[in-house]
């Protein structure tokens, strides 16, 4: 295997990177905007083109108070969202008035060979200025040998008295060797009042 070097003597003198060095680019595939929407489904653009896909969900505002933001996977183009999943969930929270905060395992946000929707965030406030934002990484969904790993990080305004910042970390896998080709997002109850989700492929 050939090694490629920049023919300069220092980092400050580098004027170009060899063309064979690539990777790390985010390529926008599609954008969906919610407006009193029951869900947002991505049923195209998830294929063997990329080894990693990233969903960025931005200011997702629930119509219903104290609800959870969720996702699920499909192997049949979105006809069914019921892939078996095993996951783990952790969170760090802090109240607006500073009265409490903790880092903890988020029991109830995980799945053990469950086919239901995976929580990305817990008990989100629907106050006018409240929302959830974050990212979901889906790795090599078209692979037909291995399970389908996912990682998510989000931050929300949690519903409470007072409200609180809730930083959630979710990891797991879809326990299927079939290609995953669609992803659905929704709140556990009520519509998505507003918000944007962007799908990217990673070179």
C-alpha positions in Angstrom: 0.0 0.0 0.0 1.4 3.4 -1.0 1.7 6.2 1.5 1.0 9.7 0.5 2.9 12.7 2.0 2.5 16.4 1.7 5.8 17.7 0.2 6.2 20.6 2.6 8.4 21.1 5.7 5.8 22.3 8.2 2.1 22.6 8.7 2.1 26.3 8.2 3.7 25.8 4.7 1.2 23.2 3.5 -0.6 24.5 0.4 -2.6 21.5 -0.6 -3.6 18.0 0.5 -3.0 15.0 -1.8 -6.1 14.2 -3.9 -6.1 10.6 -2.5 -6.8 11.8 1.0 -10.6 12.1 1.3 -13.4 11.5 3.8 -15.3 13.3 6.5 -17.6 15.3 4.2 -21.2 15.7 5.1 -23.4 15.5 2.0 -27.0 16.8 2.5 -29.4 14.2 1.1 -32.8 15.6 2.1 -34.6 18.0 4.5 -38.0 17.6 6.1 -39.9 20.3 7.9 -42.7 19.5 10.3 -45.9 21.5 10.6 -48.4 19.8 12.9 -47.1 16.5 11.5 -47.8 13.1 12.9 -44.3 12.0 12.0 -41.4 12.6 9.6 -40.3 9.6 7.6 -37.2 9.2 5.5 -38.0 6.5 2.9 -35.4 7.3 0.2 -31.7 8.2 0.2 -30.7 5.5 2.7 -28.8 2.9 0.7 -25.3 1.6 0.0 -24.0 5.0 -1.1 -22.6 5.8 2.3 -21.3 3.8 5.3 -22.7 6.3 7.7 -25.8 8.5 7.8 -26.4 11.4 10.1 -29.8 12.8 11.0 -29.8 16.3 12.5 -33.1 17.2 14.3 -33.4 20.9 15.0 -35.9 22.6 17.4 -38.4 19.8 17.3 -41.4 21.2 19.2 -44.1 18.9 20.5 -47.8 19.7 20.4 -48.2 17.6 23.6 -46.5 18.4 26.9 -44.2 15.9 28.7 -43.8 13.6 25.7 -40.9 11.7 24.3 -39.1 12.0 21.0 -38.6 8.7 19.2 -37.4 6.9 16.1 -37.7 3.5 14.5 -36.1 1.6 11.6 -37.6 -0.2 8.6 -36.3 -2.9 6.3 -39.1 -2.6 3.8 -39.0 1.0 2.6 -41.2 2.3 5.4 -44.2 -0.2 5.1 -43.3 -1.3 8.7 -41.2 0.3 11.4 -40.6 -2.6 13.7 -36.9 -3.6 13.6 -35.8 -5.4 16.8 -33.5 -3.2 18.8 -31.3 -3.4 21.9 -30.1 -0.1 23.4 -28.8 1.7 26.4 -29.6 5.3 27.6 -27.9 7.8 29.9 -28.6 11.4 30.7 -27.3 14.4 32.5 -29.8 17.0 33.7 -29.8 20.3 35.6 -32.8 22.4 36.7 -33.1 26.1 35.6 -33.0 27.2 39.2 -30.0 25.1 40.1 -31.9 23.1 42.7 -30.9 19.7 41.3 -28.8 17.9 38.8 -27.4 14.5 38.2 -25.9 12.0 35.7 -27.8 8.7 35.6 -28.7 5.7 33.7 -32.1 6.5 32.1 -34.1 3.4 33.0 -37.2 3.1 30.8 -35.5 4.8 27.8 -33.8 1.6 26.6 -35.0 -1.5 24.8 -34.1 -5.2 25.2 -34.9 -6.9 21.9 -37.9 -4.6 21.5 -39.5 -3.7 18.2 -41.1 -0.4 19.5 -39.9 3.1 18.9 -36.6 4.0 20.6 -36.7 7.1 22.8 -34.2 9.8 21.8 -35.4 12.2 24.6 -37.6 12.0 27.6 -40.5 14.2 28.9 -40.0 17.2 26.6 -41.8 20.5 27.5 -44.1 22.0 25.0 -43.8 25.5 26.3 -43.6 28.1 23.5 -39.8 28.4 23.8 -39.1 24.7 24.4 -37.8 22.1 22.0 -35.3 19.3 21.4 -32.2 19.3 19.1 -29.6 16.6 18.4 -28.1 14.1 16.1 -28.6 10.4 15.3 -25.8 8.4 13.6 -26.8 5.2 11.7 -23.9 3.1 10.6 -23.7 1.0 7.4 -27.4 0.4 7.1 -27.2 -1.5 3.8 -24.8 -4.1 5.2 -26.3 -7.6 5.1 -23.7 -9.3 7.4 -23.8 -7.2 10.6 -26.4 -5.6 13.0 -27.1 -1.9 12.5 -25.4 0.3 15.1 -26.8 3.7 16.1 -25.7 6.5 18.4 -27.6 9.6 19.4 -26.9 12.7 21.4 -29.6 15.3 22.1 -30.5 18.2 24.4 -34.0 19.2 25.4 -36.0 21.4 27.6 -37.4 18.9 30.0 -40.8 19.5 31.5 -40.7 20.2 35.2 -41.2 22.7 37.9 -38.9 24.4 37.0 -37.9 23.1 33.5 -34.5 21.6 33.1 -31.7 21.0 30.6 -31.7 17.3 29.8 -28.7 16.0 27.8 -29.3 12.4 26.6 -27.0 9.8 25.2 -28.5 6.8 23.4 -26.7 3.8 21.9 -27.8 0.5 20.5 -28.2 -1.6 17.4 -31.0 -2.8 15.2 -30.7 -6.6 15.5 -31.1 -7.4 11.9 -28.8 -8.4 9.1 -31.3 -7.1 6.5 -30.6 -3.8 4.9 -32.3 -0.9 6.8 -33.7 1.6 4.2 -36.1 3.9 6.0 -36.2 5.8 9.3 -39.2 7.3 11.0 -39.3 10.0 13.7 -42.3 11.0 15.9 -43.3 12.0 19.4 -44.7 9.3 21.6 -47.9 11.2 21.8 -49.3 14.1 19.8 -48.0 15.8 16.6 -44.7 17.4 15.8 -45.8 21.0 16.0 -42.7 22.3 14.2 -39.1 21.4 13.6 -36.6 20.4 10.9 -34.7 17.1 10.3 -31.8 16.9 7.8 -30.4 13.7 6.5 -26.7 13.6 5.6 -24.4 10.9 4.1 -20.8 10.8 5.3 -18.0 10.2 2.8 
